[in-house]
């Protein structure tokens, strides 16, 4: 059974969160961790951490966020897996002495997301992401992704990621932040005007005036309040679970003349 080009154009892809990823070599992988279920919250949303400590501004040109989206259904072979990428992350990471106080606010403009760049597909090094995705399929996927049915880019132009307080510990003593390590970050993700709480494994390193954070984890579209694409009674669909990879480079902020 052949599927018309009209259906091939409707393959959908989605992103989230993040805090964050790179046009350089592939980011170091961290052990996969199943994120905590995302929960939509209203006016009583948990307050993000205050911004204390040394600010490090994200370098968009050195950072990269990718989301791998997978086809599913009986007619999956009619579609493609997709690589969604952001090269325009912005924001600041704040690093105090206390490990529990590290905070951030990151912004991802959704209309800058790309779909199936040749270099990003090749970087996956997998037969699941062959290079031959037609331009019409890429354009159709991006149009659906930004539409009101999914990210609604016109009404909600940004995804915003903020740090939430770490889970309570038995010790009230500050824990110094090592130069490198792995953290389980609690992240408040604002998507389509709704906030959701995620737990994200983050590998970080501080070197001189630079902080680098990276990660690789599974995330469901439904955990962000999104509905995976499905057509033809489910014969053609997108899997709920995605793969998110990020590599963020941030440099110590330069003090303004008034701050010197």
N, C-alpha and C positions, 0 to 999 in steps of 0.2 A: 504493500500500500504506500503510494507516494503522498507526501505532505506538501501542500502548495507553499510557494515562497511567502505568502501572507502569514502563514503560521511560523515559518522560520524567523521572520522578523520580530516575532513577539517574545523571543527569549529574554528573560528578565534577569537583572543582576542587582545587588544591593550592598551598601556598606554600612557601617557603624563607625564607633570607635574607635577614637580613639583615643589614649596617649601614645603609639607609635612608630619611620622606615625608609630605603636608600638607593640612590642611583649608582652606588658603588658596588662592592661585592655583596653577595647574599648575606643577610644578617645572621649572627650566630643563633642556632636553634636552642630553645629551652624546652625542658620536658613538657609535653602536652598536659594541660590541666582542664578539666571540665569546669566552665565558669558557673558561678552560682546563678540560679534562675533570676532573670531580670524581673523587676517588679515596678509597675507604673505607680507613681505617687502623685498626689495632688498638692494642695496648699501646705500640707504638713511635711513636705519633702525634707529629708535630712540636709542639714546645712553643710556645704563644702568646707574643707579645711581653710583656715586663714592663711594668707600668703606671708610667711615669715622666712627670714634667712636670705642667702645670696640668690639673686635672680639670674637665670640663664635663659636667654632668648633662643627660640627654636630657629635653626637655619634651614629654611625650606629647601634650598638647593641641595642640601646634603642629606635630606630626610626623605623617607618614602613609606607610604602605607599601601598595602595591597590586600585585596579581598578576593579569594577564590570562590566562585559560585559554580555549582554542579548541576547538570541536567538529570532528569529522572523521568519515570513513567514508561509505559510500553513503547512509546514512540520517541524515546530519548535520542536515538540515533539520528533523528531529523534535526536536532539542535546541536548546541555547542556548550562546553564548559567555558566560563568566562573569567578573565582577570581584570578586576577593577582596580584602578590605582589613583592615588592622590600625591601630587608633587608640590602641594601648596599649603601644607600644614603650617599654622602659625600659633604663637602663644609663648608662654613662659613657664619654666620649671623653677620652683623655689626650694632651695636646699638649706635647711637649718642644721644645727648640730644633732638634734634628736631625730633618730630614724623615723619615729612615728609622725613627725611633723612635716615630712616632705610633701609638698603640694604642687599643683599645676592647674593651668587652664589652657586648653588647646582648642583651636577652631579649625574646622574643615569645611571650606566652601563647596557645597555639593555640585554646583554647576561646573566646577573645574575637574571633576572626576573623569578619568579616561576609561575607555573600554578596549581591551585586547590590543594594546600596543604590541608591536612585533617583538620589541626587546623584552617586554615583561613576560610575554608568553614563552619566549626562548629561555628566560631566566628560571622558569619552573623546572626545566630539565626533565619533563615528563611527557609520555605519549598521550596523557589526558589533555594536553594543551598543544596540539599541533599548530603550525604557523598559518594554515590556510583558512582563516575565517574571512568570509566575504565582507566587503565594506558595508553592504546593505544590512548584514546581520549585526555588525558593530553599531551602526547608526540606529537601527531599530531597538537594540538592547538599551542603548544610552537614552533614547527618547522615552522608553517605558520606565526606566529607572528614575528619571527626573520628573515623571508625570505625577499628577495629583493622586493616582492610585498607589504610588509607592512613596518616594521621598518628598514629593510636592515641593520642588525647588523654588517655585515662584513664591509660595507663602512662607516657606521655611528654608532660607538660603544657606544656613549653616548647621552642621552638627557640632555640638559643644561638649567637651569632655572636661570634667573637673574631679579633683581628688576628694575623696571622702575620708573621714577618720578611720584609722585601722581598727580592727576588732579589739575589744578591751582585753588587756593582759593583766596578769596577777601582780606585776611589778609597776610601781609608780615612778621608778627611777628612769631618767632619760637614757635611751640607748644610742650611743654614737653611731653615725652612719659610716660604714666601711667604705673604702675606695671602690669596691666592686662587690657584686653579689646578686642574689635573686630575691625579689619581693613579691608578695601577693597583694597587688594594689586593688583597693576598692575604688571603683570609678562610677561617677554619676554621668550617664550619657543622655544628652538632650537631643532627641530625634523627633522631627515633626511636632515640636512644641511640647512633647511629653518627656518626662525624665524616667530613667530606668537605672537600676543599680546592678553593676557587674563586678565580678572578681577576675582580675587579669594577672597572669604571671608575667613579671617584668624582670629582665636582666639589665643591670645598669653598671656603668663604669664612670668614674671621675678621673680625669687626667689633666692637670694644670687648670686651664680656664675653660675646659670642655666637659660636658656631661653627655653620655651616650646611653640611650635606653632602647631595648629591642624586645621582641616577643613573638610568639607563634602559638595561637590557641584556636579552639573551636568556638563558634558562636552561632546561635540560631537567629534567623530573621525574626521569628516570633518573640524572642527575648527583647527585641527592640520595638515591639508593637507593630511589626510589619507582617503582611500576609504574602507568603511565597506565591509566585505566579503559577496558575494551573489552567489548562484548557482541554477541551475535548474529553470531558468527564475524567480528567486526571491522566489521560494518555500522554499528554505533553505537559511537563511541569518542571519546576525548579526545586531542588532539595531545600528543606528548611535550614539545614546545617551548612554553614560556610566555614572557610578557614581564613583567619585574619593574621597577617604578618606585618610587623612594623619595625622600623629602624629610625630613631629620631636622634639628631645631633643638635645640641644646644650649647651656645657659648655665653660666657659671663657677660652680663649686660654692661654696656658702657655708661658710666655715670654722667648725667647731664651737668652743664656748668653750674646750675643752681645747687646740685648735690655735692659738688667738690668742696 
